[in-house]
């Protein structure tokens, strides 16, 4: 059985490896000309890799939601994987909304800063 320190070390290794994978993915998506698509793909990857969920309904331990979903699908079977699919889907939708709305917010605030400067 894992103790608390093994659990923390496991998460630290996972977060470090996920960060390295994201940095590599960031470089690969840098060649995409349409930045909205590149940023959306990056946001989806972050949501898929770093969304945590409970290992079991009785446990307080967290694991990546994608892993929990896949392990529930393989081991328990049926529709038990849905309990991890729901937060993962919500995180993906939220990430897409944020990725698509950030350029709009930057554009709005950019115009607000430029307007007062043009007055004489």
N, C-alpha and C positions, 0 to 999 in steps of 0.2 A: 504494500500500500504506500502511496506517495504521501510524504509529509508536506507541510506548508512551504518549506524551502525548495523542495523539488518542483512544486507547483509554480513558484515564483521564477525559478530558473528556467523552467519550460516556457513560461510566457515571455521572459526576457529574450530567450533564443528565438522564439517565434516572431516577436516584434522586430528584432534585429534583422532576421532573414527576410521578413516582409518588407522592411524599409529598403533593404538592398534590392529586392525584386522590383519595388516600386520605382526606385531610382533608375534601374535599367529600362523599365517600361516607359518612364518619363522621357528618356533619351530617344527611344524608338518612336514614340509618338510625336517627337519634336519635328519630324519631317512632314507631318500632315499639314497641308496648306491652310485648311479651314480650322482655325483655332477653337471654335466652339465644339467641333467633333473631338479634337484632341483632348480638350479639358473635360468633356463628358466621359470619354473613355477612361481618363485618369481617375475621375470621381467614382466611376463604377468599380474600378479595381480597388480603390481604397475601401469602398463600402463592402465589397465581397470579402476582402482579406481581413479587415479589422473590426467587423461587427461581432461582438461577443454574444453568447447565449448560454443558458444554464445546461449543464451536462444531462441532468435528469430533473424531473419535477420535484423530487425530494431533496436534491443536493444544492449546496450553495456555491459550488464550483462553476466557473465559467470556462468556455472554450470557444474558438471561432465558430460562428453560426453555420458556416458552410460545412465544417467538419462534423458538427453535431447533426446537421441535416443528413449528410451522407451516411454516417454511422447508424442513425436511426433507421434509415431506409434499408440498409444492408442487414442489420442485426435484428431489429424488432419487426420491421416490415409493415405492411398496411399503410395507413395514413398518419403514422406517428411523426413522420418527418415534417409535417405541416407546422408543428410547434416551433421549429427553428426557421422554417421558410417565411413565416409572417414577418418577424423582425428583419430578416435579411431583405425581403422585398421592400419593406418600408424604408430601410436604410438606402437601398438603391434608388428608390423614387426621390427621396430627400436629396441624395447626392446629385442626381440629374437636375433637379430644380435649382439647387445652389449653383451648379456649374453653368447653367444657362442664364441665371439671373445676375450673376456677378458682373458680366460685361455691361448689362443694362444699368446696373446701379453705378458702376464706374462712369458710364456715359452721362447719367443724370447729374452726378456730383461734379463731373468735369465741366459741364455746361453751367452749373450754378456758380462755380468759381470764376468762370470767364466773363459772365455777364456784368458784374459790378466794375470790372476793370475797364470796360469799354466806355463808361460814362466820362464826360469832360468836367 
